[in-house]
């Protein structure tokens, strides 16, 4: 989005709670990112991913993600909400492995 106002309209405060990043979360994010880089992690993983995980850890918040392994390895105490089955998209349709039909078929 180009303007903050556009984002405010798309995610109105009456529906979404917004919180500032706690100081402790910023510190934790930096420490975890440094650990990640020292383990050889590429720069393609940006620091904001670590801010998100640290904010969840410090604020005792659940985190919705498909990247369970990364968040679990750096933030083992957070509650992670993740899809139970991977969704594969093709030709505008959605398919879950092991299922012949999907409630989303066709999209």
C-alpha positions in Angstrom: 0.0 0.0 0.0 1.2 3.4 -0.7 -0.2 5.3 2.2 -0.8 4.5 5.9 -4.4 5.7 5.4 -4.9 2.9 2.8 -3.6 0.3 5.3 -5.9 1.8 8.0 -8.9 1.3 5.7 -7.9 -2.3 4.9 -7.2 -3.2 8.5 -9.5 -1.0 10.7 -8.7 -0.7 14.4 -12.2 -1.8 15.2 -11.3 -5.2 13.8 -7.6 -5.5 14.5 -5.6 -4.8 17.6 -2.4 -2.9 17.1 0.5 -2.9 19.5 3.9 -1.2 19.5 6.9 -3.4 19.6 8.1 -3.7 23.2 11.7 -2.7 23.9 12.4 -6.3 25.2 11.1 -7.8 21.9 13.4 -5.6 19.8 16.4 -6.7 21.9 15.3 -10.4 21.7 14.8 -10.1 17.9 18.3 -8.7 17.5 19.9 -11.5 19.5 18.0 -14.2 17.6 18.8 -12.7 14.2 22.5 -12.5 15.2 22.3 -16.2 16.2 20.6 -17.0 12.9 23.3 -15.2 10.8 26.1 -16.9 12.8 24.6 -20.3 12.0 24.9 -19.3 8.3 21.4 -18.1 7.7 21.1 -16.1 4.5 20.2 -12.4 4.5 17.0 -13.4 2.6 15.4 -13.8 5.9 14.7 -10.3 7.1 14.9 -9.0 10.6 11.2 -8.2 10.7 10.5 -12.0 10.8 12.4 -12.0 14.1 10.6 -8.9 15.4 7.3 -10.8 14.8 8.5 -13.9 16.7 10.1 -11.8 19.5 6.9 -9.8 19.9 4.9 -13.0 20.3 7.4 -14.4 22.8 7.6 -11.3 25.0 3.8 -10.5 24.8 2.8 -14.1 25.3 0.9 -14.0 22.0 0.0 -16.8 19.6 1.6 -16.7 16.2 -0.1 -17.7 12.9 2.5 -18.9 10.5 3.4 -21.6 7.9 7.1 -21.3 8.9 6.8 -23.4 12.0 10.4 -24.8 12.0 12.0 -21.3 12.0 9.8 -19.8 14.7 10.0 -22.9 16.8 13.8 -23.0 16.7 14.3 -19.4 17.7 11.3 -18.9 19.9 10.5 -22.2 21.5 8.1 -20.8 24.1 5.5 -19.3 21.7 2.2 -20.9 20.8 2.2 -21.5 17.1 -0.9 -21.7 15.0 -0.2 -23.4 11.7 -2.2 -25.2 9.0 -2.3 -28.9 9.6 -2.0 -29.9 6.0 -0.1 -28.1 3.3 -2.3 -26.5 0.6 -1.2 -26.9 -3.0 -2.6 -24.4 -5.5 -2.8 -25.0 -9.2 -5.1 -23.7 -12.0 -6.9 -21.5 -9.5 -8.0 -24.4 -7.4 -7.0 -25.6 -4.0 -6.1 -29.2 -3.1 -5.1 -30.7 0.2 -3.0 -34.0 -0.1 -5.2 -37.0 0.6 -8.4 -35.3 -0.2 -10.4 -35.6 -3.4 -12.6 -32.6 -2.7 -12.1 -29.4 -0.9 -14.6 -26.9 0.5 -12.7 -24.4 -1.5 -13.1 -26.2 -4.8 -13.1 -24.4 -7.2 -11.8 -21.1 -5.9 
